[in-house]
Amino acid sequence: MSWRDEFWRSIKSFDTEDKIDLYFYRPAGFLIAKAALPFRITPSQLTVAGMFLGVVAGYLFTDNQNAASLVMASLLFILSGIFDSADGQLARIGGKSSKIGLVLDGICDNLVFASCYIGCIATVIPIYGMKIWPVAIFAGVCHSFQSALLDFYNREYLFFGAAKGPDYWNPSLPEAHAEKTRASGGDRIFASLRHSWIWQQSALSTRTDEERAKLRALVEGPRAAEVQELYRGLNRTVLRLWRPLGANVHTAAIILFAFLQRFELYLVLVDIIGLNLWLLGTRFFQRRQDEKLFSALRAKGLW
């Protein structure tokens, strides 16, 4: 298999990729994944390495009076994102994908952003005191919901539109709760964290569990290709609108406001106001597209 073919195999779908991911993070991550293969490095080891880089970046962000420290923090933050891409690409080209790896990836992503938030917040505490923490915590919650919703619709597209299979099914909240109840030991911790993530998605999703179950039956039925084509046609554009809620915009904005030495403005203008308004607008458009999908399926006698 050529490197070109292997690269496309290492990404989930062209339609779910942000342009910055497709032309920067994924190629860089692919090179790291290829370099890791001969040494039998696991995807989880890359995940932890990326987390370590992100935590160091967070520490360096505390010294915002030092330009060299900010540059190094920014580079490590971006490198952490490359490793975050590489772990999934290594899992796909090496056939090592797992649910635990997926959850670990999510945990490490959260730790990276939490570290960078804390490092940047430390720089404005001398100005605002401890009053900044409620704002920061609320902004962090907003960030989490934004990321959860982007992840939800990416996976919906991969399952309903790209025929990627059951690994990309978004469990319903009852399914996640049942999985958490069945789990024990360390698995229960992972299941609990996954349940929390799915709760966030369920709280803001435009689709009911019943609608998603009906769609699943259709894409697993005899007219699956027809339904998948219809889904792609109605969701490809709105999927692009969800992308600003992802890591790339957050990363760029954190770096920008760190250099401006005004991280409190990032919390308010980006996390709390800007991206939440974008989320609400995109959610409204998404529901309209959902209704068009259901109407089209109804016209075909499938709904």
C-alpha positions as CSV (number, residue, x, y, z in Angstrom):
1,M,0.0,0.0,0.0
2,S,1.3,3.4,-1.0
3,W,1.8,6.1,1.7
4,R,-0.9,8.2,0.0
5,D,-3.4,5.3,0.3
6,E,-2.3,4.6,3.9
7,F,-2.7,8.3,4.8
8,W,-6.3,8.3,3.6
9,R,-6.9,5.1,5.5
10,S,-5.6,6.8,8.6
11,I,-8.3,9.5,8.6
12,K,-11.9,8.9,9.3
13,S,-13.6,10.7,6.4
14,F,-12.7,13.7,4.2
15,D,-16.1,15.2,5.0
16,T,-15.5,15.3,8.8
17,E,-12.0,16.9,8.5
18,D,-11.3,20.5,9.2
19,K,-9.0,22.1,6.6
20,I,-6.4,22.8,9.2
21,D,-6.5,19.1,10.3
22,L,-6.4,17.9,6.7
23,Y,-3.5,19.9,5.6
24,F,-1.5,20.2,8.8
25,Y,-2.4,18.1,11.8
26,R,-3.2,14.9,9.9
27,P,-0.1,14.9,7.6
28,A,2.2,15.6,10.7
29,G,0.3,13.1,12.8
30,F,0.7,10.5,10.0
31,L,4.4,10.9,9.9
32,I,4.6,10.3,13.7
33,A,2.3,7.3,13.4
34,K,4.5,5.8,10.7
35,A,7.6,6.5,12.7
36,A,6.0,4.8,15.7
37,L,5.0,1.6,13.9
38,P,8.5,-0.1,13.8
39,F,9.1,0.5,17.5
40,R,5.7,-1.0,18.4
41,I,4.6,2.2,20.2
42,T,0.9,2.0,21.0
43,P,-1.7,4.6,20.3
44,S,-2.2,5.1,24.1
45,Q,1.5,5.8,24.5
46,L,1.2,8.6,21.9
47,T,-1.9,9.9,23.7
48,V,0.0,10.1,27.0
49,A,3.0,11.7,25.3
50,G,0.7,14.4,23.8
51,M,-0.9,15.0,27.2
52,F,2.6,15.5,28.7
53,L,3.5,18.1,26.1
54,G,0.2,19.9,26.7
55,V,0.7,20.0,30.4
56,V,4.1,21.5,30.0
57,A,2.6,24.0,27.6
58,G,0.1,25.0,30.3
59,Y,2.9,25.5,32.8
60,L,4.8,27.8,30.3
61,F,1.7,29.9,29.7
62,T,2.0,31.1,33.3
63,D,5.0,33.2,32.3
64,N,3.2,35.5,29.9
65,Q,5.7,38.3,30.4
66,N,8.4,36.2,28.7
67,A,8.0,36.1,24.9
68,A,10.2,33.0,24.6
69,S,8.1,31.2,27.2
70,L,4.9,32.0,25.3
71,V,6.4,30.9,22.0
72,M,7.5,27.6,23.5
73,A,4.1,27.1,25.2
74,S,2.4,27.7,21.9
75,L,4.6,25.3,20.0
76,L,4.2,22.6,22.6
77,F,0.4,23.1,22.6
78,I,0.3,22.7,18.8
79,L,2.7,19.7,19.0
80,S,0.3,18.1,21.6
81,G,-2.4,18.5,19.0
82,I,-0.3,16.7,16.4
83,F,0.2,13.8,18.9
84,D,-3.5,13.8,19.5
85,S,-4.0,13.3,15.8
86,A,-1.2,10.7,15.5
87,D,-2.7,8.4,18.2
88,G,-5.9,7.9,16.3
89,Q,-4.1,7.5,13.0
90,L,-1.8,4.9,14.4
91,A,-4.8,3.0,15.8
92,R,-6.4,3.0,12.4
93,I,-3.4,2.0,10.2
94,G,-2.3,-0.5,12.8
95,G,-5.8,-2.0,13.5
96,K,-5.5,-1.1,17.3
97,S,-8.6,1.0,17.9
98,S,-10.4,0.4,21.2
99,K,-13.1,1.9,23.3
100,I,-10.7,2.4,26.2
101,G,-8.3,4.2,23.8
102,L,-11.1,6.5,22.7
103,V,-12.0,7.4,26.3
104,L,-8.3,7.8,27.3
105,D,-7.9,10.1,24.3
106,G,-10.8,12.2,25.6
107,I,-9.4,12.3,29.1
108,C,-6.0,13.5,27.9
109,D,-7.5,16.1,25.6
110,N,-9.4,17.5,28.6
111,L,-6.2,17.5,30.7
112,V,-4.3,19.4,28.0
113,F,-6.9,22.1,27.7
114,A,-7.4,22.3,31.5
115,S,-3.7,22.7,31.9
116,C,-3.5,25.5,29.4
117,Y,-6.6,27.2,30.9
118,I,-5.1,27.1,34.4
119,G,-1.8,28.4,33.2
120,C,-3.4,31.3,31.4
121,I,-5.8,32.0,34.3
122,A,-2.9,32.2,36.7
123,T,-1.7,35.3,34.7
124,V,-5.0,37.2,35.4
125,I,-5.5,36.3,39.0
126,P,-3.3,39.2,40.2
127,I,-5.8,41.5,38.4
128,Y,-9.1,39.9,39.2
129,G,-8.4,37.8,42.2
130,M,-10.3,34.6,42.9
131,K,-13.4,36.1,41.2
132,I,-12.1,35.0,37.9
133,W,-12.6,31.3,38.8
134,P,-16.4,31.1,38.5
135,V,-16.1,32.7,35.0
136,A,-13.3,30.3,34.1
137,I,-15.2,27.2,35.3
138,F,-18.3,28.3,33.4
139,A,-16.2,28.9,30.3
140,G,-14.7,25.4,30.7
141,V,-18.1,23.9,30.9
142,C,-19.2,25.7,27.7
143,H,-16.0,24.5,26.0
144,S,-16.8,20.9,27.0
145,F,-20.4,21.1,25.7
146,Q,-19.1,22.6,22.4
147,S,-16.6,19.9,21.9
148,A,-19.1,17.2,22.8
149,L,-21.6,18.4,20.3
150,L,-19.0,18.6,17.5
151,D,-17.9,15.0,18.3
152,F,-21.6,13.9,18.3
153,Y,-22.4,15.2,14.8
154,N,-19.0,14.0,13.4
155,R,-19.8,10.5,14.6
156,E,-23.4,10.7,13.4
157,Y,-22.1,11.5,9.9
158,L,-19.6,8.7,10.0
159,F,-22.3,6.2,11.1
160,F,-25.3,7.3,9.1
161,G,-23.6,8.8,6.0
162,A,-20.2,7.2,5.6
163,A,-21.0,3.6,6.6
164,K,-18.1,3.4,9.0
165,G,-19.9,0.7,11.1
166,P,-21.0,0.2,14.7
167,D,-17.8,1.5,16.2
168,Y,-19.1,5.0,15.3
169,W,-22.5,4.6,16.7
170,N,-23.3,7.3,19.4
171,P,-24.9,5.4,22.3
172,S,-28.0,6.7,23.8
173,L,-28.0,7.9,27.4
174,P,-29.8,4.7,28.6
175,E,-27.2,2.6,26.6
176,A,-24.4,4.5,28.3
177,H,-26.0,4.1,31.7
178,A,-26.4,0.4,31.2
179,E,-22.7,0.1,30.1
180,K,-21.7,2.0,33.2
181,T,-23.8,-0.3,35.4
182,R,-22.3,-3.4,33.9
183,A,-18.7,-2.2,34.2
184,S,-16.5,-2.9,37.2
185,G,-13.1,-1.8,38.5
186,G,-11.1,0.5,36.2
187,D,-13.6,-0.1,33.4
188,R,-16.3,1.6,35.5
189,I,-14.2,4.8,35.7
190,F,-13.9,4.9,31.9
191,A,-17.6,4.1,31.5
192,S,-18.6,6.8,33.9
193,L,-16.5,9.4,32.0
194,R,-18.1,8.2,28.8
195,H,-21.5,8.5,30.3
196,S,-20.8,12.1,31.3
197,W,-19.7,12.9,27.7
198,I,-22.8,11.3,26.2
199,W,-25.0,13.1,28.7
200,Q,-23.6,16.4,27.4
201,Q,-24.4,15.3,23.8
202,S,-27.9,14.1,24.7
203,A,-28.7,17.4,26.4
204,L,-28.1,19.5,23.2
205,S,-28.7,17.0,20.4
206,T,-31.4,17.9,17.8
207,R,-32.4,14.2,17.5
208,T,-34.4,12.0,19.8
209,D,-33.3,8.5,20.6
210,E,-36.4,7.2,18.7
211,E,-35.4,9.2,15.6
212,R,-31.8,7.9,15.8
213,A,-33.0,4.3,16.3
214,K,-35.2,4.5,13.2
215,L,-32.3,5.9,11.2
216,R,-30.1,3.1,12.4
217,A,-32.6,0.5,11.3
218,L,-32.6,2.1,7.8
219,V,-28.8,2.3,7.3
220,E,-28.6,-1.4,8.4
221,G,-31.4,-2.4,6.1
222,P,-31.7,-3.2,2.3
223,R,-31.9,0.4,1.2
224,A,-28.9,1.5,3.2
225,A,-27.0,3.1,0.3
226,E,-29.9,5.2,-0.6
227,V,-30.4,6.5,2.9
228,Q,-26.6,7.2,3.3
229,E,-26.5,9.2,0.2
230,L,-29.5,11.3,1.3
231,Y,-27.9,11.8,4.7
232,R,-24.6,13.0,3.2
233,G,-26.4,15.4,0.9
234,L,-28.3,17.1,3.7
235,N,-25.6,17.1,6.3
236,R,-22.3,17.8,4.5
237,T,-22.8,21.6,4.7
238,V,-24.1,21.8,8.3
239,L,-21.2,19.5,9.4
240,R,-18.8,22.3,8.3
241,L,-20.7,24.7,10.5
242,W,-20.0,22.6,13.6
243,R,-16.2,22.7,13.1
244,P,-15.5,26.1,14.7
245,L,-16.5,24.5,18.0
246,G,-13.5,22.2,17.8
247,A,-10.0,22.2,19.1
248,N,-8.5,24.3,16.3
249,V,-10.4,27.5,17.0
250,H,-10.0,27.0,20.8
251,T,-6.2,26.5,20.4
252,A,-5.7,29.5,18.1
253,A,-7.8,31.7,20.4
254,I,-6.0,30.6,23.5
255,I,-2.6,31.4,22.0
256,L,-3.8,34.7,20.6
257,F,-5.2,36.0,23.9
258,A,-2.2,34.6,25.8
259,F,0.1,36.8,23.7
260,L,-2.3,39.7,24.2
261,Q,-2.1,39.1,28.0
262,R,-6.0,39.3,28.2
263,F,-7.1,35.7,28.8
264,E,-10.2,36.9,30.6
265,L,-11.4,38.2,27.2
266,Y,-10.9,34.8,25.7
267,L,-13.1,33.2,28.4
268,V,-15.9,35.7,27.9
269,L,-15.8,36.6,24.2
270,V,-14.8,33.2,22.8
271,D,-16.0,30.4,25.1
272,I,-19.1,32.1,26.7
273,I,-20.4,34.4,24.1
274,G,-19.0,33.8,20.6
275,L,-19.0,30.0,20.4
276,N,-22.2,29.6,22.3
277,L,-24.0,31.9,19.9
278,W,-22.5,29.9,17.0
279,L,-23.6,26.7,18.6
280,L,-27.2,27.9,19.0
281,G,-27.3,29.1,15.4
282,T,-25.8,25.9,14.0
283,R,-28.2,23.8,16.2
284,F,-31.2,25.6,14.7
285,F,-29.9,24.9,11.1
286,Q,-29.1,21.3,12.0
287,R,-32.7,20.7,13.2
288,R,-34.0,22.1,9.9
289,Q,-31.8,19.7,8.0
290,D,-33.0,16.9,10.2
291,E,-36.6,17.7,9.3
292,K,-35.7,17.8,5.6
293,L,-34.1,14.4,6.0
294,F,-37.1,12.9,7.7
295,S,-39.5,14.5,5.1
296,A,-37.4,13.0,2.3
297,L,-37.4,9.6,3.9
298,R,-41.2,9.9,4.4
299,A,-41.7,10.7,0.7
300,K,-39.8,7.5,-0.1
301,G,-42.0,5.5,2.2
302,L,-39.1,4.8,4.6
303,W,-40.2,6.9,7.6
